[in-house]
Amino acid sequence: MEKTIKIDGNYLEGGGQILRTSLALSAITGKAFEIENIRAGRKSPGLAPQHLTAVRAMEKICSANVEGGQLHSLSLRFSPKSIQGGKYVFDISDVKESAGSVSLVFQTICLPLAFSGKDSQIVLRGGTHVNWSPCFEYLNEILLPLAAKFGYAAKMGIKNYGYYPIGKGEIDVEIKAIEKLEGIDISKRSKLENANLSTRGKLLSITGYSIVSNLPEQIAGRQKEAALKVLVGIDCEKKIEIKSAPSVGKGTILFLKANYENSIAGFFALGEIKKSAEEVGKEAALKLLEFDKSEKALDAHMGDQIMLFAALAHGKTTYTVEKVSNHLKTNAYTIKQFLPDVKIEIDEEKRLVEIEGAGWLGKK
Protein backbone atom coordinates (compact mmCIF):
# COMPACT_ATOMS: atom_id res chain seq x y z
CA MET A 1 0.00 0.00 0.00
CA GLU A 2 1.34 3.43 -0.95
CA LYS A 3 2.57 5.57 1.90
CA THR A 4 0.35 8.45 3.05
CA ILE A 5 1.89 11.83 2.23
CA LYS A 6 2.52 14.09 5.23
CA ILE A 7 1.93 17.81 4.67
CA ASP A 8 2.87 20.66 6.98
CA GLY A 9 -0.03 23.09 6.68
CA ASN A 10 2.03 25.85 8.30
CA TYR A 11 4.85 25.71 5.73
CA LEU A 12 6.03 29.17 4.59
CA GLU A 13 2.85 31.02 3.53
CA GLY A 14 0.81 28.65 5.67
CA GLY A 15 -2.63 29.43 4.26
CA GLY A 16 -5.44 27.56 2.57
CA GLN A 17 -3.57 27.12 -0.69
CA ILE A 18 -1.59 24.19 0.71
CA LEU A 19 -4.87 22.44 1.46
CA ARG A 20 -6.42 23.25 -1.94
CA THR A 21 -3.42 22.02 -3.93
CA SER A 22 -3.16 18.92 -1.74
CA LEU A 23 -6.83 18.06 -2.28
CA ALA A 24 -6.56 18.54 -6.05
CA LEU A 25 -3.38 16.50 -6.45
CA SER A 26 -4.55 13.80 -4.07
CA ALA A 27 -7.65 13.28 -6.21
CA ILE A 28 -5.69 13.34 -9.49
CA THR A 29 -2.83 11.06 -8.38
CA GLY A 30 -4.86 8.82 -6.08
CA LYS A 31 -2.38 9.45 -3.23
CA ALA A 32 -3.73 9.82 0.31
CA PHE A 33 -2.43 12.62 2.51
CA GLU A 34 -2.47 13.89 6.06
CA ILE A 35 -2.16 17.60 6.77
CA GLU A 36 -1.41 19.14 10.16
CA ASN A 37 -1.37 22.75 11.37
CA ILE A 38 -3.97 23.91 8.84
CA ARG A 39 -3.79 27.73 8.70
CA ALA A 40 -2.16 27.58 12.15
CA GLY A 41 -0.79 31.11 11.98
CA ARG A 42 -4.04 32.78 10.96
CA LYS A 43 -6.22 34.89 13.24
CA SER A 44 -8.90 32.19 13.01
CA PRO A 45 -6.87 28.98 12.43
CA GLY A 46 -8.12 25.73 10.97
CA LEU A 47 -10.77 25.05 8.35
CA ALA A 48 -12.94 28.09 7.58
CA PRO A 49 -16.27 27.57 5.75
CA GLN A 50 -14.76 27.86 2.24
CA HIS A 51 -11.96 25.41 3.11
CA LEU A 52 -14.37 22.85 4.55
CA THR A 53 -16.63 23.28 1.51
CA ALA A 54 -13.62 22.49 -0.71
CA VAL A 55 -12.91 19.37 1.37
CA ARG A 56 -16.53 18.21 1.12
CA ALA A 57 -16.59 18.96 -2.61
CA MET A 58 -13.52 16.81 -3.26
CA GLU A 59 -14.85 14.15 -0.87
CA LYS A 60 -17.96 13.88 -3.04
CA ILE A 61 -16.17 14.13 -6.40
CA CYS A 62 -13.77 11.28 -5.66
CA SER A 63 -15.70 9.31 -2.98
CA ALA A 64 -12.89 9.94 -0.51
CA ASN A 65 -12.57 8.77 3.06
CA VAL A 66 -12.09 11.85 5.23
CA GLU A 67 -11.04 12.18 8.86
CA GLY A 68 -10.97 15.57 10.58
CA GLY A 69 -13.36 17.32 8.19
CA GLN A 70 -14.96 19.68 10.70
CA LEU A 71 -15.13 23.46 10.95
CA HIS A 72 -11.95 24.89 12.54
CA SER A 73 -10.16 21.53 12.37
CA LEU A 74 -6.36 21.91 12.32
CA SER A 75 -5.74 18.49 10.79
CA LEU A 76 -7.20 16.35 8.04
CA ARG A 77 -6.70 12.93 6.52
CA PHE A 78 -7.90 12.45 2.93
CA SER A 79 -7.94 9.13 1.04
CA PRO A 80 -9.38 9.46 -2.49
CA LYS A 81 -10.97 6.94 -4.81
CA SER A 82 -11.82 7.50 -8.49
CA ILE A 83 -12.76 11.00 -9.72
CA GLN A 84 -16.31 11.22 -11.07
CA GLY A 85 -17.28 14.08 -13.35
CA GLY A 86 -20.92 15.17 -13.58
CA LYS A 87 -23.35 17.69 -12.11
CA TYR A 88 -22.64 19.12 -8.66
CA VAL A 89 -23.86 21.92 -6.40
CA PHE A 90 -21.55 23.19 -3.65
CA ASP A 91 -22.96 25.81 -1.28
CA ILE A 92 -20.75 27.34 1.42
CA SER A 93 -23.85 28.10 3.52
CA ASP A 94 -24.27 24.33 3.96
CA VAL A 95 -21.26 24.63 6.27
CA LYS A 96 -22.05 28.05 7.71
CA GLU A 97 -23.85 31.19 6.59
CA SER A 98 -20.98 33.36 5.41
CA ALA A 99 -19.33 35.05 2.44
CA GLY A 100 -16.72 32.30 2.11
CA SER A 101 -15.06 32.43 -1.30
CA VAL A 102 -16.45 30.27 -4.11
CA SER A 103 -13.34 31.11 -6.15
CA LEU A 104 -11.20 29.11 -3.76
CA VAL A 105 -13.55 26.14 -4.05
CA PHE A 106 -13.30 26.40 -7.84
CA GLN A 107 -9.50 26.40 -7.66
CA THR A 108 -9.68 23.10 -5.77
CA ILE A 109 -12.01 21.21 -8.11
CA CYS A 110 -11.20 22.66 -11.53
CA LEU A 111 -8.33 20.35 -12.53
CA PRO A 112 -9.54 17.08 -10.96
CA LEU A 113 -12.84 17.37 -12.84
CA ALA A 114 -11.02 18.15 -16.09
CA PHE A 115 -9.12 14.87 -15.77
CA SER A 116 -12.25 12.85 -14.85
CA GLY A 117 -13.04 11.71 -18.41
CA LYS A 118 -16.47 13.36 -18.33
CA ASP A 119 -17.72 16.92 -18.79
CA SER A 120 -19.01 18.54 -15.60
CA GLN A 121 -21.54 21.22 -14.70
CA ILE A 122 -21.00 22.94 -11.36
CA VAL A 123 -23.00 25.46 -9.32
CA LEU A 124 -21.02 27.28 -6.62
CA ARG A 125 -22.75 29.44 -4.01
CA GLY A 126 -21.19 31.84 -1.52
CA GLY A 127 -18.93 34.88 -1.76
CA THR A 128 -18.03 35.87 -5.32
CA HIS A 129 -16.43 39.26 -4.53
CA VAL A 130 -14.64 39.14 -1.19
CA ASN A 131 -11.20 39.99 0.17
CA TRP A 132 -8.25 37.58 0.05
CA SER A 133 -9.46 35.66 -2.99
CA PRO A 134 -9.87 36.12 -6.76
CA CYS A 135 -13.14 37.74 -7.79
CA PHE A 136 -15.38 36.22 -10.48
CA GLU A 137 -14.03 38.56 -13.17
CA TYR A 138 -10.43 37.55 -12.38
CA LEU A 139 -11.29 33.86 -12.76
CA ASN A 140 -13.34 34.37 -15.89
CA GLU A 141 -11.19 36.91 -17.72
CA ILE A 142 -7.67 36.11 -16.49
CA LEU A 143 -7.32 32.57 -15.13
CA LEU A 144 -9.48 30.75 -17.68
CA PRO A 145 -7.92 32.39 -20.80
CA LEU A 146 -4.41 31.72 -19.47
CA ALA A 147 -5.35 28.14 -18.57
CA ALA A 148 -6.69 27.73 -22.12
CA LYS A 149 -3.14 28.27 -23.38
CA PHE A 150 -2.36 24.89 -21.77
CA GLY A 151 -5.41 23.28 -23.40
CA TYR A 152 -7.73 23.61 -20.39
CA ALA A 153 -11.39 24.24 -21.32
CA ALA A 154 -14.04 25.73 -19.06
CA LYS A 155 -16.81 28.34 -19.21
CA MET A 156 -18.11 30.41 -16.31
CA GLY A 157 -21.13 32.62 -15.71
CA ILE A 158 -22.48 34.54 -12.75
CA LYS A 159 -26.09 34.66 -11.59
CA ASN A 160 -25.74 36.67 -8.38
CA TYR A 161 -22.90 38.64 -6.82
CA GLY A 162 -21.99 37.70 -3.26
CA TYR A 163 -20.31 40.33 -1.05
CA TYR A 164 -19.14 40.30 2.57
CA PRO A 165 -20.80 39.64 4.99
CA ILE A 166 -23.91 38.08 3.43
CA GLY A 167 -22.46 36.12 0.51
CA LYS A 168 -25.22 34.22 -1.32
CA GLY A 169 -23.63 34.76 -4.72
CA GLU A 170 -23.84 32.09 -7.41
CA ILE A 171 -21.65 31.12 -10.33
CA ASP A 172 -22.14 28.37 -12.89
CA VAL A 173 -19.18 26.50 -14.37
CA GLU A 174 -18.86 24.07 -17.26
CA ILE A 175 -15.62 22.06 -17.20
CA LYS A 176 -14.68 20.05 -20.28
CA ALA A 177 -12.95 16.71 -19.91
CA ILE A 178 -9.42 16.82 -21.34
CA GLU A 179 -6.87 14.17 -22.21
CA LYS A 180 -3.82 16.26 -21.37
CA LEU A 181 -2.36 19.73 -20.90
CA GLU A 182 0.51 21.12 -22.99
CA GLY A 183 3.37 23.15 -21.53
CA ILE A 184 4.01 26.73 -22.62
CA ASP A 185 7.60 27.50 -23.60
CA ILE A 186 8.83 30.12 -26.08
CA SER A 187 11.78 27.91 -27.07
CA LYS A 188 9.51 25.38 -28.81
CA ARG A 189 6.74 25.64 -31.33
CA SER A 190 3.26 25.08 -29.98
CA LYS A 191 -0.11 24.40 -31.52
CA LEU A 192 -1.66 26.64 -28.90
CA GLU A 193 -2.30 30.31 -29.60
CA ASN A 194 0.19 32.84 -28.17
CA ALA A 195 2.16 30.12 -26.36
CA ASN A 196 4.53 32.54 -24.65
CA LEU A 197 4.41 33.60 -21.02
CA SER A 198 8.05 34.67 -20.77
CA THR A 199 7.67 38.05 -22.47
CA ARG A 200 4.33 39.82 -22.39
CA GLY A 201 4.82 42.12 -25.38
CA LYS A 202 3.23 45.52 -25.90
CA LEU A 203 0.31 46.77 -23.81
CA LEU A 204 -2.61 46.89 -26.25
CA SER A 205 -5.48 48.08 -24.06
CA ILE A 206 -6.95 48.33 -20.58
CA THR A 207 -10.52 47.14 -20.13
CA GLY A 208 -12.66 46.57 -17.08
CA TYR A 209 -15.85 47.01 -15.11
CA SER A 210 -17.03 49.38 -12.41
CA ILE A 211 -19.82 47.51 -10.69
CA VAL A 212 -22.40 48.37 -8.04
CA SER A 213 -25.06 46.21 -6.42
CA ASN A 214 -28.05 47.80 -4.69
CA LEU A 215 -26.26 51.15 -4.57
CA PRO A 216 -26.52 54.33 -6.72
CA GLU A 217 -24.94 53.94 -10.15
CA GLN A 218 -23.10 57.24 -9.73
CA ILE A 219 -20.78 55.43 -7.30
CA ALA A 220 -19.65 53.22 -10.17
CA GLY A 221 -19.07 56.33 -12.25
CA ARG A 222 -16.87 57.86 -9.56
CA GLN A 223 -14.85 54.64 -9.27
CA LYS A 224 -14.32 54.62 -13.02
CA GLU A 225 -13.21 58.25 -13.21
CA ALA A 226 -10.78 57.81 -10.30
CA ALA A 227 -9.18 54.84 -12.02
CA LEU A 228 -8.88 56.62 -15.37
CA LYS A 229 -7.27 59.60 -13.65
CA VAL A 230 -4.51 57.34 -12.27
CA LEU A 231 -4.05 55.65 -15.65
CA VAL A 232 -3.91 58.87 -17.68
CA GLY A 233 -0.17 58.51 -18.36
CA ILE A 234 -0.50 55.07 -19.99
CA ASP A 235 -0.72 55.35 -23.77
CA CYS A 236 -3.28 52.76 -24.86
CA GLU A 237 -7.02 52.37 -25.38
CA LYS A 238 -8.98 52.33 -22.10
CA LYS A 239 -12.56 51.18 -21.68
CA ILE A 240 -14.28 50.65 -18.31
CA GLU A 241 -17.92 49.56 -18.44
CA ILE A 242 -20.36 50.61 -15.71
CA LYS A 243 -22.66 47.81 -14.52
CA SER A 244 -25.38 47.26 -11.93
CA ALA A 245 -25.20 43.64 -10.77
CA PRO A 246 -27.82 41.51 -9.00
CA SER A 247 -27.06 40.67 -5.37
CA VAL A 248 -28.78 39.91 -2.08
CA GLY A 249 -26.45 42.37 -0.39
CA LYS A 250 -24.79 45.69 -1.19
CA GLY A 251 -21.34 46.11 -2.66
CA THR A 252 -19.06 47.65 -5.27
CA ILE A 253 -16.00 46.54 -7.22
CA LEU A 254 -13.67 47.97 -9.81
CA PHE A 255 -11.92 45.36 -12.00
CA LEU A 256 -9.20 46.16 -14.53
CA LYS A 257 -7.69 43.91 -17.19
CA ALA A 258 -4.37 44.75 -18.85
CA ASN A 259 -4.26 43.21 -22.34
CA TYR A 260 -0.73 42.59 -23.66
CA GLU A 261 0.38 40.93 -26.89
CA ASN A 262 1.23 37.63 -25.18
CA SER A 263 -0.40 37.83 -21.79
CA ILE A 264 -3.12 39.35 -19.63
CA ALA A 265 -3.25 40.50 -16.02
CA GLY A 266 -6.08 41.45 -13.66
CA PHE A 267 -6.48 43.82 -10.73
CA PHE A 268 -9.44 44.76 -8.57
CA ALA A 269 -10.52 46.64 -5.48
CA LEU A 270 -13.65 46.20 -3.39
CA GLY A 271 -15.83 48.83 -1.82
CA GLU A 272 -16.15 48.88 1.96
CA ILE A 273 -17.92 50.98 4.60
CA LYS A 274 -16.02 54.28 5.03
CA LYS A 275 -14.02 53.61 1.83
CA SER A 276 -14.83 56.17 -0.85
CA ALA A 277 -15.54 55.34 -4.47
CA GLU A 278 -12.44 57.32 -5.40
CA GLU A 279 -10.29 55.14 -3.13
CA VAL A 280 -11.66 51.99 -4.78
CA GLY A 281 -10.86 53.22 -8.29
CA LYS A 282 -7.43 54.49 -7.33
CA GLU A 283 -6.49 51.26 -5.53
CA ALA A 284 -7.18 49.01 -8.52
CA ALA A 285 -5.45 51.37 -10.95
CA LEU A 286 -2.32 51.66 -8.81
CA LYS A 287 -2.03 47.87 -8.73
CA LEU A 288 -2.10 47.86 -12.53
CA LEU A 289 0.51 50.62 -12.73
CA GLU A 290 2.83 48.74 -10.39
CA PHE A 291 2.51 45.58 -12.47
CA ASP A 292 3.09 47.42 -15.73
CA LYS A 293 6.41 48.75 -14.39
CA SER A 294 7.56 45.18 -13.60
CA GLU A 295 7.72 44.27 -17.31
CA LYS A 296 6.83 40.65 -16.41
CA ALA A 297 4.19 38.46 -18.06
CA LEU A 298 2.04 37.37 -15.09
CA ASP A 299 0.76 39.27 -12.08
CA ALA A 300 1.86 38.14 -8.61
CA HIS A 301 -1.32 36.15 -7.90
CA MET A 302 -1.37 34.33 -11.24
CA GLY A 303 2.21 33.15 -10.76
CA ASP A 304 1.13 30.58 -8.17
CA GLN A 305 -2.35 29.87 -9.57
CA ILE A 306 -1.03 28.75 -12.97
CA MET A 307 1.72 26.58 -11.46
CA LEU A 308 -0.45 23.49 -11.02
CA PHE A 309 -1.49 23.57 -14.70
CA ALA A 310 2.19 23.68 -15.68
CA ALA A 311 3.11 20.90 -13.25
CA LEU A 312 0.55 18.52 -14.78
CA ALA A 313 1.29 19.47 -18.40
CA HIS A 314 3.34 17.62 -21.01
CA GLY A 315 6.66 19.35 -21.59
CA LYS A 316 8.19 22.51 -20.27
CA THR A 317 6.52 25.74 -19.15
CA THR A 318 8.44 28.97 -18.68
CA TYR A 319 6.94 32.17 -17.32
CA THR A 320 7.94 35.43 -15.69
CA VAL A 321 6.07 36.81 -12.73
CA GLU A 322 5.68 40.25 -11.16
CA LYS A 323 6.75 38.92 -7.77
CA VAL A 324 8.09 35.61 -6.43
CA SER A 325 5.64 35.44 -3.54
CA ASN A 326 5.49 33.04 -0.62
CA HIS A 327 2.29 31.71 -2.19
CA LEU A 328 4.29 30.71 -5.27
CA LYS A 329 7.06 29.02 -3.27
CA THR A 330 4.49 27.29 -1.03
CA ASN A 331 2.65 25.90 -4.04
CA ALA A 332 5.93 24.57 -5.45
CA TYR A 333 6.58 22.78 -2.13
CA THR A 334 3.10 21.23 -2.10
CA ILE A 335 3.25 20.07 -5.72
CA LYS A 336 6.57 18.33 -5.10
CA GLN A 337 5.04 16.27 -2.28
CA PHE A 338 2.67 14.61 -4.77
CA LEU A 339 4.69 14.87 -7.99
CA PRO A 340 8.32 14.47 -6.88
CA ASP A 341 9.59 13.97 -10.45
CA VAL A 342 8.30 17.37 -11.57
CA LYS A 343 11.17 19.86 -11.86
CA ILE A 344 10.37 23.36 -10.58
CA GLU A 345 13.06 26.02 -10.76
CA ILE A 346 12.44 29.53 -9.44
CA ASP A 347 14.93 32.30 -10.18
CA GLU A 348 14.00 35.02 -7.70
CA GLU A 349 16.32 37.62 -9.21
CA LYS A 350 14.93 37.22 -12.74
CA ARG A 351 11.45 36.39 -11.38
CA LEU A 352 11.47 33.44 -13.76
CA VAL A 353 9.72 30.09 -13.22
CA GLU A 354 10.62 26.96 -15.22
CA ILE A 355 8.64 23.75 -14.82
CA GLU A 356 9.06 20.34 -16.45
CA GLY A 357 5.58 18.91 -16.20
CA ALA A 358 4.45 15.43 -15.19
CA GLY A 359 2.68 14.77 -18.50
CA TRP A 360 -0.50 13.68 -16.74
CA LEU A 361 -3.19 11.94 -18.80
CA GLY A 362 -6.90 12.17 -18.06
CA LYS A 363 -9.37 9.31 -18.16
CA LYS A 364 -10.69 8.26 -21.55
C-alpha positions as CSV (number, residue, x, y, z in Angstrom):
1,M,0.0,0.0,0.0
2,E,1.3,3.4,-1.0
3,K,2.6,5.6,1.9
4,T,0.4,8.5,3.0
5,I,1.9,11.8,2.2
6,K,2.5,14.1,5.2
7,I,1.9,17.8,4.7
8,D,2.9,20.7,7.0
9,G,0.0,23.1,6.7
10,N,2.0,25.9,8.3
11,Y,4.9,25.7,5.7
12,L,6.0,29.2,4.6
13,E,2.8,31.0,3.5
14,G,0.8,28.7,5.7
15,G,-2.6,29.4,4.3
16,G,-5.4,27.6,2.6
17,Q,-3.6,27.1,-0.7
18,I,-1.6,24.2,0.7
19,L,-4.9,22.4,1.5
20,R,-6.4,23.2,-1.9
21,T,-3.4,22.0,-3.9
22,S,-3.2,18.9,-1.7
23,L,-6.8,18.1,-2.3
24,A,-6.6,18.5,-6.0
25,L,-3.4,16.5,-6.4
26,S,-4.5,13.8,-4.1
27,A,-7.6,13.3,-6.2
28,I,-5.7,13.3,-9.5
29,T,-2.8,11.1,-8.4
30,G,-4.9,8.8,-6.1
31,K,-2.4,9.5,-3.2
32,A,-3.7,9.8,0.3
33,F,-2.4,12.6,2.5
34,E,-2.5,13.9,6.1
35,I,-2.2,17.6,6.8
36,E,-1.4,19.1,10.2
37,N,-1.4,22.7,11.4
38,I,-4.0,23.9,8.8
39,R,-3.8,27.7,8.7
40,A,-2.2,27.6,12.1
41,G,-0.8,31.1,12.0
42,R,-4.0,32.8,11.0
43,K,-6.2,34.9,13.2
44,S,-8.9,32.2,13.0
45,P,-6.9,29.0,12.4
46,G,-8.1,25.7,11.0
47,L,-10.8,25.0,8.4
48,A,-12.9,28.1,7.6
49,P,-16.3,27.6,5.7
50,Q,-14.8,27.9,2.2
51,H,-12.0,25.4,3.1
52,L,-14.4,22.8,4.5
53,T,-16.6,23.3,1.5
54,A,-13.6,22.5,-0.7
55,V,-12.9,19.4,1.4
56,R,-16.5,18.2,1.1
57,A,-16.6,19.0,-2.6
58,M,-13.5,16.8,-3.3
59,E,-14.8,14.1,-0.9
60,K,-18.0,13.9,-3.0
61,I,-16.2,14.1,-6.4
62,C,-13.8,11.3,-5.7
63,S,-15.7,9.3,-3.0
64,A,-12.9,9.9,-0.5
65,N,-12.6,8.8,3.1
66,V,-12.1,11.9,5.2
67,E,-11.0,12.2,8.9
68,G,-11.0,15.6,10.6
69,G,-13.4,17.3,8.2
70,Q,-15.0,19.7,10.7
71,L,-15.1,23.5,10.9
72,H,-12.0,24.9,12.5
73,S,-10.2,21.5,12.4
74,L,-6.4,21.9,12.3
75,S,-5.7,18.5,10.8
76,L,-7.2,16.4,8.0
77,R,-6.7,12.9,6.5
78,F,-7.9,12.5,2.9
79,S,-7.9,9.1,1.0
80,P,-9.4,9.5,-2.5
81,K,-11.0,6.9,-4.8
82,S,-11.8,7.5,-8.5
83,I,-12.8,11.0,-9.7
84,Q,-16.3,11.2,-11.1
85,G,-17.3,14.1,-13.4
86,G,-20.9,15.2,-13.6
87,K,-23.4,17.7,-12.1
88,Y,-22.6,19.1,-8.7
89,V,-23.9,21.9,-6.4
90,F,-21.5,23.2,-3.7
91,D,-23.0,25.8,-1.3
92,I,-20.8,27.3,1.4
93,S,-23.8,28.1,3.5
94,D,-24.3,24.3,4.0
95,V,-21.3,24.6,6.3
96,K,-22.1,28.0,7.7
97,E,-23.9,31.2,6.6
98,S,-21.0,33.4,5.4
99,A,-19.3,35.0,2.4
100,G,-16.7,32.3,2.1
101,S,-15.1,32.4,-1.3
102,V,-16.4,30.3,-4.1
103,S,-13.3,31.1,-6.1
104,L,-11.2,29.1,-3.8
105,V,-13.5,26.1,-4.1
106,F,-13.3,26.4,-7.8
107,Q,-9.5,26.4,-7.7
108,T,-9.7,23.1,-5.8
109,I,-12.0,21.2,-8.1
110,C,-11.2,22.7,-11.5
111,L,-8.3,20.4,-12.5
112,P,-9.5,17.1,-11.0
113,L,-12.8,17.4,-12.8
114,A,-11.0,18.2,-16.1
115,F,-9.1,14.9,-15.8
116,S,-12.3,12.9,-14.8
117,G,-13.0,11.7,-18.4
118,K,-16.5,13.4,-18.3
119,D,-17.7,16.9,-18.8
120,S,-19.0,18.5,-15.6
121,Q,-21.5,21.2,-14.7
122,I,-21.0,22.9,-11.4
123,V,-23.0,25.5,-9.3
124,L,-21.0,27.3,-6.6
125,R,-22.8,29.4,-4.0
126,G,-21.2,31.8,-1.5
127,G,-18.9,34.9,-1.8
128,T,-18.0,35.9,-5.3
129,H,-16.4,39.3,-4.5
130,V,-14.6,39.1,-1.2
131,N,-11.2,40.0,0.2
132,W,-8.2,37.6,0.0
133,S,-9.5,35.7,-3.0
134,P,-9.9,36.1,-6.8
135,C,-13.1,37.7,-7.8
136,F,-15.4,36.2,-10.5
137,E,-14.0,38.6,-13.2
138,Y,-10.4,37.6,-12.4
139,L,-11.3,33.9,-12.8
140,N,-13.3,34.4,-15.9
141,E,-11.2,36.9,-17.7
142,I,-7.7,36.1,-16.5
143,L,-7.3,32.6,-15.1
144,L,-9.5,30.7,-17.7
145,P,-7.9,32.4,-20.8
146,L,-4.4,31.7,-19.5
147,A,-5.3,28.1,-18.6
148,A,-6.7,27.7,-22.1
149,K,-3.1,28.3,-23.4
150,F,-2.4,24.9,-21.8
151,G,-5.4,23.3,-23.4
152,Y,-7.7,23.6,-20.4
153,A,-11.4,24.2,-21.3
154,A,-14.0,25.7,-19.1
155,K,-16.8,28.3,-19.2
156,M,-18.1,30.4,-16.3
157,G,-21.1,32.6,-15.7
158,I,-22.5,34.5,-12.8
159,K,-26.1,34.7,-11.6
160,N,-25.7,36.7,-8.4
161,Y,-22.9,38.6,-6.8
162,G,-22.0,37.7,-3.3
163,Y,-20.3,40.3,-1.1
164,Y,-19.1,40.3,2.6
165,P,-20.8,39.6,5.0
166,I,-23.9,38.1,3.4
167,G,-22.5,36.1,0.5
168,K,-25.2,34.2,-1.3
169,G,-23.6,34.8,-4.7
170,E,-23.8,32.1,-7.4
171,I,-21.6,31.1,-10.3
172,D,-22.1,28.4,-12.9
173,V,-19.2,26.5,-14.4
174,E,-18.9,24.1,-17.3
175,I,-15.6,22.1,-17.2
176,K,-14.7,20.0,-20.3
177,A,-12.9,16.7,-19.9
178,I,-9.4,16.8,-21.3
179,E,-6.9,14.2,-22.2
180,K,-3.8,16.3,-21.4
181,L,-2.4,19.7,-20.9
182,E,0.5,21.1,-23.0
183,G,3.4,23.1,-21.5
184,I,4.0,26.7,-22.6
185,D,7.6,27.5,-23.6
186,I,8.8,30.1,-26.1
187,S,11.8,27.9,-27.1
188,K,9.5,25.4,-28.8
189,R,6.7,25.6,-31.3
190,S,3.3,25.1,-30.0
191,K,-0.1,24.4,-31.5
192,L,-1.7,26.6,-28.9
193,E,-2.3,30.3,-29.6
194,N,0.2,32.8,-28.2
195,A,2.2,30.1,-26.4
196,N,4.5,32.5,-24.6
197,L,4.4,33.6,-21.0
198,S,8.1,34.7,-20.8
199,T,7.7,38.0,-22.5
200,R,4.3,39.8,-22.4
201,G,4.8,42.1,-25.4
202,K,3.2,45.5,-25.9
203,L,0.3,46.8,-23.8
204,L,-2.6,46.9,-26.2
205,S,-5.5,48.1,-24.1
206,I,-7.0,48.3,-20.6
207,T,-10.5,47.1,-20.1
208,G,-12.7,46.6,-17.1
209,Y,-15.9,47.0,-15.1
210,S,-17.0,49.4,-12.4
211,I,-19.8,47.5,-10.7
212,V,-22.4,48.4,-8.0
213,S,-25.1,46.2,-6.4
214,N,-28.1,47.8,-4.7
215,L,-26.3,51.2,-4.6
216,P,-26.5,54.3,-6.7
217,E,-24.9,53.9,-10.2
218,Q,-23.1,57.2,-9.7
219,I,-20.8,55.4,-7.3
220,A,-19.6,53.2,-10.2
221,G,-19.1,56.3,-12.3
222,R,-16.9,57.9,-9.6
223,Q,-14.8,54.6,-9.3
224,K,-14.3,54.6,-13.0
225,E,-13.2,58.2,-13.2
226,A,-10.8,57.8,-10.3
227,A,-9.2,54.8,-12.0
228,L,-8.9,56.6,-15.4
229,K,-7.3,59.6,-13.7
230,V,-4.5,57.3,-12.3
231,L,-4.0,55.6,-15.7
232,V,-3.9,58.9,-17.7
233,G,-0.2,58.5,-18.4
234,I,-0.5,55.1,-20.0
235,D,-0.7,55.3,-23.8
236,C,-3.3,52.8,-24.9
237,E,-7.0,52.4,-25.4
238,K,-9.0,52.3,-22.1
239,K,-12.6,51.2,-21.7
240,I,-14.3,50.6,-18.3
241,E,-17.9,49.6,-18.4
242,I,-20.4,50.6,-15.7
243,K,-22.7,47.8,-14.5
244,S,-25.4,47.3,-11.9
245,A,-25.2,43.6,-10.8
246,P,-27.8,41.5,-9.0
247,S,-27.1,40.7,-5.4
248,V,-28.8,39.9,-2.1
249,G,-26.4,42.4,-0.4
250,K,-24.8,45.7,-1.2
251,G,-21.3,46.1,-2.7
252,T,-19.1,47.7,-5.3
253,I,-16.0,46.5,-7.2
254,L,-13.7,48.0,-9.8
255,F,-11.9,45.4,-12.0
256,L,-9.2,46.2,-14.5
257,K,-7.7,43.9,-17.2
258,A,-4.4,44.7,-18.8
259,N,-4.3,43.2,-22.3
260,Y,-0.7,42.6,-23.7
261,E,0.4,40.9,-26.9
262,N,1.2,37.6,-25.2
263,S,-0.4,37.8,-21.8
264,I,-3.1,39.4,-19.6
265,A,-3.3,40.5,-16.0
266,G,-6.1,41.5,-13.7
267,F,-6.5,43.8,-10.7
268,F,-9.4,44.8,-8.6
269,A,-10.5,46.6,-5.5
270,L,-13.6,46.2,-3.4
271,G,-15.8,48.8,-1.8
272,E,-16.2,48.9,2.0
273,I,-17.9,51.0,4.6
274,K,-16.0,54.3,5.0
275,K,-14.0,53.6,1.8
276,S,-14.8,56.2,-0.8
277,A,-15.5,55.3,-4.5
278,E,-12.4,57.3,-5.4
279,E,-10.3,55.1,-3.1
280,V,-11.7,52.0,-4.8
281,G,-10.9,53.2,-8.3
282,K,-7.4,54.5,-7.3
283,E,-6.5,51.3,-5.5
284,A,-7.2,49.0,-8.5
285,A,-5.5,51.4,-10.9
286,L,-2.3,51.7,-8.8
287,K,-2.0,47.9,-8.7
288,L,-2.1,47.9,-12.5
289,L,0.5,50.6,-12.7
290,E,2.8,48.7,-10.4
291,F,2.5,45.6,-12.5
292,D,3.1,47.4,-15.7
293,K,6.4,48.7,-14.4
294,S,7.6,45.2,-13.6
295,E,7.7,44.3,-17.3
296,K,6.8,40.6,-16.4
297,A,4.2,38.5,-18.1
298,L,2.0,37.4,-15.1
299,D,0.8,39.3,-12.1
300,A,1.9,38.1,-8.6
301,H,-1.3,36.2,-7.9
302,M,-1.4,34.3,-11.2
303,G,2.2,33.2,-10.8
304,D,1.1,30.6,-8.2
305,Q,-2.3,29.9,-9.6
306,I,-1.0,28.8,-13.0
307,M,1.7,26.6,-11.5
308,L,-0.5,23.5,-11.0
309,F,-1.5,23.6,-14.7
310,A,2.2,23.7,-15.7
311,A,3.1,20.9,-13.3
312,L,0.5,18.5,-14.8
313,A,1.3,19.5,-18.4
314,H,3.3,17.6,-21.0
315,G,6.7,19.3,-21.6
316,K,8.2,22.5,-20.3
317,T,6.5,25.7,-19.1
318,T,8.4,29.0,-18.7
319,Y,6.9,32.2,-17.3
320,T,7.9,35.4,-15.7
321,V,6.1,36.8,-12.7
322,E,5.7,40.2,-11.2
323,K,6.7,38.9,-7.8
324,V,8.1,35.6,-6.4
325,S,5.6,35.4,-3.5
326,N,5.5,33.0,-0.6
327,H,2.3,31.7,-2.2
328,L,4.3,30.7,-5.3
329,K,7.1,29.0,-3.3
330,T,4.5,27.3,-1.0
331,N,2.7,25.9,-4.0
332,A,5.9,24.6,-5.4
333,Y,6.6,22.8,-2.1
334,T,3.1,21.2,-2.1
335,I,3.2,20.1,-5.7
336,K,6.6,18.3,-5.1
337,Q,5.0,16.3,-2.3
338,F,2.7,14.6,-4.8
339,L,4.7,14.9,-8.0
340,P,8.3,14.5,-6.9
341,D,9.6,14.0,-10.5
342,V,8.3,17.4,-11.6
343,K,11.2,19.9,-11.9
344,I,10.4,23.4,-10.6
345,E,13.1,26.0,-10.8
346,I,12.4,29.5,-9.4
347,D,14.9,32.3,-10.2
348,E,14.0,35.0,-7.7
349,E,16.3,37.6,-9.2
350,K,14.9,37.2,-12.7
351,R,11.4,36.4,-11.4
352,L,11.5,33.4,-13.8
353,V,9.7,30.1,-13.2
354,E,10.6,27.0,-15.2
355,I,8.6,23.8,-14.8
356,E,9.1,20.3,-16.5
357,G,5.6,18.9,-16.2
358,A,4.5,15.4,-15.2
359,G,2.7,14.8,-18.5
360,W,-0.5,13.7,-16.7
361,L,-3.2,11.9,-18.8
362,G,-6.9,12.2,-18.1
363,K,-9.4,9.3,-18.2
364,K,-10.7,8.3,-21.6
